[in-house]
Amino acid sequence: MAAEPSAPAHPGPSSHPGPLHDDDHSQHRLLTPDTTTTTTAASSSSSRPPSPLIICFHGSGESCSPTWDALATALAAQTRCRVLLYERGADNPTPEVSTQKLRAYLLSGAYLPPLSHDKRQEEAKAKAAGVARTKRGKREGKEGYSDLQCPYILVAHSYGGAFARLFLQQERKNVVGVVLVETGQEGGLDARVDEVQLRRCVLGDRPLVVVRGNSLIGKWRGLEERERMMGAEAEPGKGDKVADGLRQQLQAQRQMLQLCDAEDERLKKRQLGLSRKNKYVHLEGVGHHVIRDRPDTVVEAVQWVLENMDLKETTEGLWAMARRRFKGLGRQ
């Protein structure tokens, strides 16, 4: 496994002052490019639509922090986008349950429209909205777009791919691009959802990057070391029977690894069918932990998505969602 590189330096106001993690991995973290600080909810708002929110979907058996720390810091600094490190928690929820919770969390910091000019309605809605805003991110008295507002760019690793794909299924109109890192083999996604997304090319012309590492790199290196020690290049039958038997075993292991590698490549490339505008990246010298070991490659993938996305369609959906939020506040 390649050694973990140090995070690149980002001088100036965009550099993060310290590590993102603490002892509580159940708490979500939001990085904003202006403040380069993390918050547990939407901490600021403005009257203009925001740039995309990058949502990070971590793999199985881990949390976003500390694995994603270097990547998240680099993304906020180099793309000038907001970055959400969303923690699924220790209860290991299903993709369906986690997606429901994530959508509710994003809604908690959604667009808060201005109050009515009618004095009585203003007073009534101010009271109702004050409570709602306290629950929705401690933003009393603030209006406009929050730091959790769409559009979204999804970045998923390993098992997180199933969660990102299901979120995409339910929030397709608000997703402007996707980066899938070492996903496609993890399972967890309903087969019907998988088939429908591929058949309908769910992303259309929205950009998709599939990044494949070499998840078998440890096994390949171990096999090559054993072959070197055994002198595997020698022809079978020219040594003793024990040595010949070991060489045959090594040859069988090589053939098995080649089959597994070919299947892994097929599953990774299969995901390219989710979009007509796609890019495939293969890192031969990196194992499964691309997020940790090659954050620079993932940043480049997100930058490619930003360069190739079209916000026009999503912006129209943004205003439609704002109108729905306004009607919802009116019923409270």
N, C-alpha and C positions, 0 to 999 in steps of 0.2 A: 504493500500500500504506500502510495506516495505520501511524503511528509506534508503536513498542513502548512501552506504558505502563509506568511504574514499578510494582513490586510494592507492594501495600498494606502499610502498617505493621501489625505484630501485636505490640503491647507485651506485656511479661510473659514468663513462662518458655516460651511457645509460639513465640517468634520464633527464626528460624534465625540462627546467629552469622555465617554467611558463605556464599560460593558453594558449590554442590554439586559443581562439575566440577573436573577436573584434566586432565592430558595423556593419561590412560589411559581411553578411553571404553569399553573392554571389561569394565570392572568394574561390577557391579551395585551399586546404592545403596539403602539402606533408611532411611526416615525414620520415627521413632517420635514420637508426640505428647508423650510424657513428657520425653524427653531432647532432642528437636529436633536430633538429630545423625544423620549418615549412617554406616552400617556396611556391610561387605561380606558379612555373614551375620547369622544370628539372634544377637543379642548379649544378650538377656535372656529370661526366661521367668517364668511365673506359674502358679498352680494353677487359674486360671479360664479359660473360653473367651474368646478375644479378640474385639474388635470387628472388622469386616471389614478385610481387607487389600486396599488399592487397588493393582492392578497396572497399570502404564503400558506401553502398546505404541506405540513410536515409528514414524514413517513411513519411507519408503525414502530412502536416501542421507543419513541423519542419525543422530544418537544422541539419547538422552533429554536429556543435558546438553550444551550449556546451554539448549536450546530449552524444556525442561520445568521448569527450575529454579524460576521464579516460581510456576508452577502447583503443583508438588510441595510447596513450602514453605507455600503458602496452604492446600492440602488438609490437610496434617498439622496446621496450626494451627487451622483453622476447623471441620473435621469430627472432629478428635480420633481419626482413623484412622491406621493404619500405611500408608505409601506406598512401594511398591517400584518403583524406576526400573530396569527390566530391559533390559539392553543385548544385542542379538542378536549384536553383534560385526562385525568387518570382513569376515568370510568370506561375508556375505550368505546365510545358510542359507535353505532352503525353509521354508514354514510347518510342514511335517511334522517336519523336523529340529529347528527352533527350539522347537516345542511340546514335543517329547520332552525337550529340554534344560531347558526351563523347569519342566516337571513334576518332573524329577529334582532340580532346584535347590530347589524348594519342599519336596520330600520330604526333602531334606538337613536341613531345620530343622523337621521335623514333630514331632508329639507324642512325647515320650519318657516312658514310663510308669514308676512307682516300681518299685524292685527287690523281689524276693521276700523275704519274711521268713525263709525258710529260709536258714540261714547259709551252707551250701555253695553253694546256688544263687545267693545274693546275691553271694558272692565271685566266682563264675564269671561271672555276668552283669555285675557291676561292671567286670570286666576287659574283657569284650567290648563293653559299652556305652561304656566309657571311650574305646576306640579309635574306635567308631562316632561318638561325640559329638565327638571331635576332628575327624573328617572331615566331620561334619555341621554345623559352625559354631562350633567352638572353645567348646563349652559343657560341658566336663568337670564332672561332679559336680552338674549342674543338671537338674531334672526339671520336667515339666509342659508348658505350651503355649509354643511359641516365637513369635517375631515374624513367622514365615512361615506361621503356621497359617491355614487357611481359617476362615470363609467369605471369598469373594473378590468384589470389585467390579472390573470390567474397564473401563478407559478407553483407547480406541484412537483413533489419528489416521491418516488417509490409508491407506497400504498396511498399516499396523499393524492395520487392521480385519480383514484376512484371517487374521492370526495370532491375534487375539482370538477370532474366530469358530471357528477350529479348536480353540483351547483350550476354549472353551465346549462344543464338541461332545464333548470327552473328559472335561470336569470339570463337567458341567452341574449335578450335585447339589450342588456346592460353590460355585456362583456365585449370588449374591443380587441382582445387578443389573449393568447394562451401560450405558456411555455411549459412543456412537459419534460421533466428531467428523470431519466431512469424509471419511466412508467411504462405500462402496457402489459406487464407480466404479473402484476400484483394481485389481480382478482379483486373481489369486493364490490364491483359494479354489476348491477343487474344486467344480465346478458341481453335482455330486450332493449334496455336503454343504449347499450353499446351498439347493437345492430342498427337501431333507428338513427343514432347520431351519425354513424358511418354511411348509411344508405342515403340520408338526407343531406350529408355534408353540412353538419350543424352550424359550423362557423361561416359557411359561405366563402366570401372573399376576405374575411377577417384573418389577420396573420396568426400563424401557428408555428412554433419552433419545437422540434423534438430533439432532445439531447440524449445521446446514448453513451454511456461509459463502457467499461469492460468489467462487468460484474463477476466474471470468472478469472480475473487477472491473478488472484492468489493461487487458484488451481493450476493455471497455465504455468506460472513460475515454479510451482512445486514439481510439476511434471517435467519441465525442462531441466530442472536441477537433477532429478533422478535419472533422466535420460543421459545427462552429461556424465554423471557418476558411473552409469552402466556402460558407457560407450555405445549408446543406442544406434549410432550410425553404422556400426558393424553389421554384417549380414548374419541373420539367424542361421544356426546350424554350424557355424565355424568355432563355436566355443563349447563349454560344457553344457549339459542339459539344464542345469539349474539357471545358468545365466540366460540361456535361450528362452526358458519359460518366463523369466522376469521381463525380458525384452518384449515378448509377445503380450504380456500384461500391460506394459507401458504403451504399446501400439494400440491396444484395445481402449485404453484410457484416452489416448489422443483422439481416436475416432469418436468416442463418446463426447468429448469436449467440443469437437468440431460440430457435431450434431446439435449440441446444446447452444453453441454460439450462433449457429445458423437460425435456430428457432427463436432465440432472443432477438436477433436482428429482424426477423420477420414480424414479430410482435411489436417491436418498436416502430418499424416503418409502416405497419398497418395503421397506426394512429394518424399518419399524414393524410388519410382520407377524411379527416374531420374538417379540413379546410382546403380550398383551391389555391390559397396563397400560403405555401408552407416552406419550411426550411429544415433540413436534416443535418445534425452535427454529431460526428462520431469521435470520441476521445479514446484512443486505444490504450494510452498509458495511464488511465485513471480508472479506479474501481467504481463501486456502486455509489460511494459518497461524493458525488460531483459537487453537491451544494457546499460541502465543507472544504473539499480539496481544490476545487476550481471555480470559486465564485466569480472570477473574471469572465469565464465563458458564459455563465448565466446572465451576467450584466449585459454582455454583448447581445445575447438572445433577446432580452427585454428591450434593448435599444433598437434592435431590428424591428421588433413589434411596433414600437413607437413611431419609427420611420415609415411603416407600411400600413398603419391603421387609418381609418376614416371615421372621424368623430361626428360627422353630419347626421348619420342615421341614429346614433346613440343619443345625441343631443336632443333630438326630437322626443325620444323615449324619456329623457331626463325631465323635460317639462311636463310630460304626461304623468310621470310619477309624482311630481311636485303638486299637480292639481289633485291627485288622489289623496296626498297627505293633507292638503288644505281641507278637503271634504271630510276627512277623518277627524280633524281637529274640531270641525264645526259640529260633529255629532257627539263630542265629549261633554 
